[in-house]
Structure formats: structure tokens, C-alpha cells
Amino acid sequence: MRGVVRKAGKLKRILPINEQWLAKFDLLRTLVRRDLEARYKGSILGNLWPLLNQLSQLLIYTYVFWIVLKVKLSLKGLPENNFTFGLWLFSGLVPWIAFSSGLMQAAYSVITQTNLVKKVVFPLSLLPLVPIFSMFIESSFGLMALIFFVAVTTHTIHVTLALLPLIWIPQLLLTAGLGYIVAGLSVFLRDIPQTLGVILNIWLYLTPIFYPATAIPKEWRNWVFWLNPMTAFVEVYRDLVLVGEMKHWAEWGVASVICVVVFSCGFWMYQRLRPAFADVL
């Protein structure tokens, strides 16, 4: 702990950030690293498993929607074949997997850490963030594979990749805000994780991941774009990685505002429920 304080003191002289926040950030980084190490400890392939899991889903969904259901797709700069459809599908799965997996694990983050909850000095606000950040880091393996395949197919790397943080930041806020809500409520209502699983299954098919957004009826399309932040993120992901253009600025702006509101409300609710955690657990 002394090392953390000394490091925070050095950074404080450089950046106008509170020393307590720097110490929490360092603790969060340590917890995320330990979580990632513990996930695949003892396995032969180790941290390659996240990439293999995502690629396996890519192969399954590509077979079902392209070969069986014969979904057609045409993208600017990419040939119209099953591999292009796979890239298009994978570019939608990458942000969704990070979001849904992080949120599901955040629901269990408090109820499975009873020993930490009962420690007075431990910052409980970090617990839901650990699995969320872990899943975002794991999804980066899939993102790197996606960029590699797109570069091989198109013989170019789009400069719009530099705009990807515009998706990551609001998506993290959305996941963290909802994560705080489900983590806090799960302490009092143990059905929350199971309910969340059902909601995420519905949410998945309300987001144009397996089908193009143009397939949504026009009278419903605006509702799907403006009220579902993940729709905007998936479309912007495809814009930046596959096409090399940013065509959904308005949708991204509205989604970002929604994410800020969700994060603020989620954190406020979590803070209000936190004092009762130790008594219930």
C-alpha cells in the first residue's frame, strides 16, 4: 500500500488528480490483472481462449446465417462472399460480447466477494468494474483479429480505427452503469442475474448484429437506433473497421448521452444500496 501511495504522489505532481483516485485506479488495475490471470490459470492455451471462443461463435453464426438462411450482404470495398459476411458479423459480435459478458459477470461481483464487502477500508465501487474491464480487455483479442482479417482482405488499414475510443468510452459507461445497478440489486434479489440473462437474449436480437439495420421496418428503425445504444455502437464499429467512414454521428451522440445518464443513475443507486451490503451478505 505504501508503494501505491508513493506512486500516486509522483503522479499527483504531474497530473491534477486526487491522490485517492489514483490509488483506486492502481488497485483496480491490480484486481483486473489478477482476474485475467485467474480465468485461464493452468490451461495450456491460456489467454488464447477468449480469441478461440469468439472465433468459434463467428464460424457458427456465419454458417447459420450465410449458408443456411442465405442472408445477403454488400459492403463498400469488400467482396460479396461468405468471408465478408463473417467479418461483418464478427464486427458486431465484438462489442456485444464485451458488453453482455461484462454485464453478466458484474451481476455476481458483489455477492461472490463477501470477504471484501465486509472489509471497511475496501472501495466497493470497484467490484463491478473488475469483470467489466476484464471482458473489454479480452474482447481486444477479437478486435485485433478482426482488423487483421480486414487488412488482409482489403489490403488497407482504415485511418478511422483511431476513432474507436469514441465507442469504447460510452460503451464502458453504459456497461458500468448497468453493472452497478444489477450488482447492487443482486444482493437483495438473487433472481437478478437470471433475469438479466433473459433480458440480454432479447436485447441481442433487438440489435442488428445478425441482420443488417436496413432489414428493420422503416417505422421501427428510428426507435431501434435512438433508444438502443448498442445499435449505434455496432453500426459505428462497422463504419470504422470495415468501411472506413463515420456515417452515424447523430446516433452515436444520442447513444453517448444515454450512456452518461445510465452511468450516473447506476452509480448513484449503487452508492445508496452499498451501506446495506454487509448486513445482507
Contacts in CASP RR format, 6 or more apart in sequence:
PFRMAT RR
TARGET T0000
AUTHOR 0000-0000-0000
METHOD contacts of the structure
MODEL  1
MRGVVRKAGKLKRILPINEQWLAKFDLLRTLVRRDLEARYKGSILGNLWP
LLNQLSQLLIYTYVFWIVLKVKLSLKGLPENNFTFGLWLFSGLVPWIAFS
SGLMQAAYSVITQTNLVKKVVFPLSLLPLVPIFSMFIESSFGLMALIFFV
AVTTHTIHVTLALLPLIWIPQLLLTAGLGYIVAGLSVFLRDIPQTLGVIL
NIWLYLTPIFYPATAIPKEWRNWVFWLNPMTAFVEVYRDLVLVGEMKHWA
EWGVASVICVVVFSCGFWMYQRLRPAFADVL
4 23 0 8 1.000
4 26 0 8 1.000
4 27 0 8 1.000
5 19 0 8 1.000
5 23 0 8 1.000
7 22 0 8 1.000
7 26 0 8 1.000
8 19 0 8 1.000
8 22 0 8 1.000
8 23 0 8 1.000
8 26 0 8 1.000
9 19 0 8 1.000
9 22 0 8 1.000
11 17 0 8 1.000
11 22 0 8 1.000
12 18 0 8 1.000
12 19 0 8 1.000
12 22 0 8 1.000
24 123 0 8 1.000
24 125 0 8 1.000
24 126 0 8 1.000
27 123 0 8 1.000
27 126 0 8 1.000
28 126 0 8 1.000
28 129 0 8 1.000
28 130 0 8 1.000
28 133 0 8 1.000
31 126 0 8 1.000
31 130 0 8 1.000
32 130 0 8 1.000
32 133 0 8 1.000
32 134 0 8 1.000
32 137 0 8 1.000
35 130 0 8 1.000
35 131 0 8 1.000
35 134 0 8 1.000
36 47 0 8 1.000
36 134 0 8 1.000
36 137 0 8 1.000
36 138 0 8 1.000
39 49 0 8 1.000
39 134 0 8 1.000
40 46 0 8 1.000
40 47 0 8 1.000
40 49 0 8 1.000
43 49 0 8 1.000
45 52 0 8 1.000
47 138 0 8 1.000
47 141 0 8 1.000
48 141 0 8 1.000
50 138 0 8 1.000
50 139 0 8 1.000
50 141 0 8 1.000
50 142 0 8 1.000
51 141 0 8 1.000
51 142 0 8 1.000
51 145 0 8 1.000
54 90 0 8 1.000
54 93 0 8 1.000
54 94 0 8 1.000
54 97 0 8 1.000
54 139 0 8 1.000
54 141 0 8 1.000
54 142 0 8 1.000
54 145 0 8 1.000
55 142 0 8 1.000
55 145 0 8 1.000
57 93 0 8 1.000
57 97 0 8 1.000
58 86 0 8 1.000
58 89 0 8 1.000
58 90 0 8 1.000
58 93 0 8 1.000
61 86 0 8 1.000
61 89 0 8 1.000
61 93 0 8 1.000
61 210 0 8 1.000
62 82 0 8 1.000
62 85 0 8 1.000
62 86 0 8 1.000
62 89 0 8 1.000
65 71 0 8 1.000
65 85 0 8 1.000
65 89 0 8 1.000
65 210 0 8 1.000
65 211 0 8 1.000
66 82 0 8 1.000
66 85 0 8 1.000
66 86 0 8 1.000
67 82 0 8 1.000
71 85 0 8 1.000
71 210 0 8 1.000
71 211 0 8 1.000
72 80 0 8 1.000
73 80 0 8 1.000
73 84 0 8 1.000
73 85 0 8 1.000
73 88 0 8 1.000
73 212 0 8 1.000
74 80 0 8 1.000
75 84 0 8 1.000
75 88 0 8 1.000
75 242 0 8 1.000
75 243 0 8 1.000
76 243 0 8 1.000
76 245 0 8 1.000
77 154 0 8 1.000
77 243 0 8 1.000
78 84 0 8 1.000
78 87 0 8 1.000
78 153 0 8 1.000
78 154 0 8 1.000
78 242 0 8 1.000
79 153 0 8 1.000
83 149 0 8 1.000
83 153 0 8 1.000
84 153 0 8 1.000
87 146 0 8 1.000
87 149 0 8 1.000
87 150 0 8 1.000
87 153 0 8 1.000
87 242 0 8 1.000
88 238 0 8 1.000
88 242 0 8 1.000
89 209 0 8 1.000
89 210 0 8 1.000
90 142 0 8 1.000
90 145 0 8 1.000
90 146 0 8 1.000
90 149 0 8 1.000
91 146 0 8 1.000
91 234 0 8 1.000
91 237 0 8 1.000
91 238 0 8 1.000
91 241 0 8 1.000
91 242 0 8 1.000
92 209 0 8 1.000
92 234 0 8 1.000
92 237 0 8 1.000
92 238 0 8 1.000
93 209 0 8 1.000
94 139 0 8 1.000
94 142 0 8 1.000
94 143 0 8 1.000
94 146 0 8 1.000
94 237 0 8 1.000
95 139 0 8 1.000
95 167 0 8 1.000
95 171 0 8 1.000
95 230 0 8 1.000
95 233 0 8 1.000
95 234 0 8 1.000
95 237 0 8 1.000
96 204 0 8 1.000
96 207 0 8 1.000
96 209 0 8 1.000
96 230 0 8 1.000
96 234 0 8 1.000
97 135 0 8 1.000
97 139 0 8 1.000
98 135 0 8 1.000
98 136 0 8 1.000
98 138 0 8 1.000
98 139 0 8 1.000
98 171 0 8 1.000
98 175 0 8 1.000
99 171 0 8 1.000
99 174 0 8 1.000
99 175 0 8 1.000
99 230 0 8 1.000
100 200 0 8 1.000
100 203 0 8 1.000
100 204 0 8 1.000
101 135 0 8 1.000
101 138 0 8 1.000
102 131 0 8 1.000
102 132 0 8 1.000
102 134 0 8 1.000
102 135 0 8 1.000
102 136 0 8 1.000
102 175 0 8 1.000
102 179 0 8 1.000
103 132 0 8 1.000
103 175 0 8 1.000
103 178 0 8 1.000
103 179 0 8 1.000
103 182 0 8 1.000
103 196 0 8 1.000
103 200 0 8 1.000
104 193 0 8 1.000
104 196 0 8 1.000
104 197 0 8 1.000
104 200 0 8 1.000
105 131 0 8 1.000
105 132 0 8 1.000
105 134 0 8 1.000
105 135 0 8 1.000
106 128 0 8 1.000
106 129 0 8 1.000
106 131 0 8 1.000
106 132 0 8 1.000
106 175 0 8 1.000
106 178 0 8 1.000
106 179 0 8 1.000
106 180 0 8 1.000
106 182 0 8 1.000
106 183 0 8 1.000
107 179 0 8 1.000
107 182 0 8 1.000
107 183 0 8 1.000
107 186 0 8 1.000
107 192 0 8 1.000
107 193 0 8 1.000
107 196 0 8 1.000
108 183 0 8 1.000
108 186 0 8 1.000
108 193 0 8 1.000
109 127 0 8 1.000
109 128 0 8 1.000
109 130 0 8 1.000
109 131 0 8 1.000
109 179 0 8 1.000
109 183 0 8 1.000
110 117 0 8 1.000
110 124 0 8 1.000
110 127 0 8 1.000
110 128 0 8 1.000
110 183 0 8 1.000
110 184 0 8 1.000
110 186 0 8 1.000
110 187 0 8 1.000
110 277 0 8 1.000
110 281 0 8 1.000
111 186 0 8 1.000
111 187 0 8 1.000
111 190 0 8 1.000
111 281 0 8 1.000
113 127 0 8 1.000
114 281 0 8 1.000
116 122 0 8 1.000
116 124 0 8 1.000
116 127 0 8 1.000
117 124 0 8 1.000
117 127 0 8 1.000
117 277 0 8 1.000
117 278 0 8 1.000
117 281 0 8 1.000
118 278 0 8 1.000
118 281 0 8 1.000
124 274 0 8 1.000
124 277 0 8 1.000
125 180 0 8 1.000
125 267 0 8 1.000
125 270 0 8 1.000
125 271 0 8 1.000
125 274 0 8 1.000
127 183 0 8 1.000
128 176 0 8 1.000
128 179 0 8 1.000
128 180 0 8 1.000
128 183 0 8 1.000
128 184 0 8 1.000
128 270 0 8 1.000
129 176 0 8 1.000
132 172 0 8 1.000
132 175 0 8 1.000
132 176 0 8 1.000
132 179 0 8 1.000
136 168 0 8 1.000
136 172 0 8 1.000
136 175 0 8 1.000
143 164 0 8 1.000
143 241 0 8 1.000
146 241 0 8 1.000
147 157 0 8 1.000
147 161 0 8 1.000
147 241 0 8 1.000
150 157 0 8 1.000
150 158 0 8 1.000
150 241 0 8 1.000
150 242 0 8 1.000
151 157 0 8 1.000
158 240 0 8 1.000
158 241 0 8 1.000
158 243 0 8 1.000
158 244 0 8 1.000
159 244 0 8 1.000
160 239 0 8 1.000
160 240 0 8 1.000
160 241 0 8 1.000
160 244 0 8 1.000
160 245 0 8 1.000
160 246 0 8 1.000
161 240 0 8 1.000
161 241 0 8 1.000
163 240 0 8 1.000
163 246 0 8 1.000
164 237 0 8 1.000
164 240 0 8 1.000
164 241 0 8 1.000
166 236 0 8 1.000
166 252 0 8 1.000
167 233 0 8 1.000
167 236 0 8 1.000
167 237 0 8 1.000
167 240 0 8 1.000
167 252 0 8 1.000
170 229 0 8 1.000
170 233 0 8 1.000
170 252 0 8 1.000
170 255 0 8 1.000
170 256 0 8 1.000
170 259 0 8 1.000
170 260 0 8 1.000
171 229 0 8 1.000
171 233 0 8 1.000
171 259 0 8 1.000
173 259 0 8 1.000
173 260 0 8 1.000
173 262 0 8 1.000
173 263 0 8 1.000
174 229 0 8 1.000
174 230 0 8 1.000
174 258 0 8 1.000
174 259 0 8 1.000
174 262 0 8 1.000
174 263 0 8 1.000
176 263 0 8 1.000
176 267 0 8 1.000
177 262 0 8 1.000
177 263 0 8 1.000
177 265 0 8 1.000
177 266 0 8 1.000
177 267 0 8 1.000
178 262 0 8 1.000
178 266 0 8 1.000
179 266 0 8 1.000
180 263 0 8 1.000
180 266 0 8 1.000
180 267 0 8 1.000
180 269 0 8 1.000
180 270 0 8 1.000
181 265 0 8 1.000
181 266 0 8 1.000
181 269 0 8 1.000
181 270 0 8 1.000
182 192 0 8 1.000
182 193 0 8 1.000
182 196 0 8 1.000
183 270 0 8 1.000
184 269 0 8 1.000
184 270 0 8 1.000
184 273 0 8 1.000
184 274 0 8 1.000
184 277 0 8 1.000
185 192 0 8 1.000
185 273 0 8 1.000
186 192 0 8 1.000
186 193 0 8 1.000
187 273 0 8 1.000
187 276 0 8 1.000
187 277 0 8 1.000
187 280 0 8 1.000
187 281 0 8 1.000
188 273 0 8 1.000
188 276 0 8 1.000
188 280 0 8 1.000
203 228 0 8 1.000
203 230 0 8 1.000
206 224 0 8 1.000
206 228 0 8 1.000
207 224 0 8 1.000
207 228 0 8 1.000
207 230 0 8 1.000
207 231 0 8 1.000
207 234 0 8 1.000
208 215 0 8 1.000
208 216 0 8 1.000
208 224 0 8 1.000
208 231 0 8 1.000
208 234 0 8 1.000
208 235 0 8 1.000
209 234 0 8 1.000
213 221 0 8 1.000
213 224 0 8 1.000
213 225 0 8 1.000
213 231 0 8 1.000
213 235 0 8 1.000
216 224 0 8 1.000
224 231 0 8 1.000
225 231 0 8 1.000
225 232 0 8 1.000
225 235 0 8 1.000
225 248 0 8 1.000
225 251 0 8 1.000
226 251 0 8 1.000
226 254 0 8 1.000
229 255 0 8 1.000
229 258 0 8 1.000
229 259 0 8 1.000
231 251 0 8 1.000
231 255 0 8 1.000
232 248 0 8 1.000
232 251 0 8 1.000
232 252 0 8 1.000
232 253 0 8 1.000
232 254 0 8 1.000
232 255 0 8 1.000
233 252 0 8 1.000
233 255 0 8 1.000
235 247 0 8 1.000
235 248 0 8 1.000
235 251 0 8 1.000
236 246 0 8 1.000
236 248 0 8 1.000
236 251 0 8 1.000
236 252 0 8 1.000
239 245 0 8 1.000
239 246 0 8 1.000
239 247 0 8 1.000
239 248 0 8 1.000
240 246 0 8 1.000
END
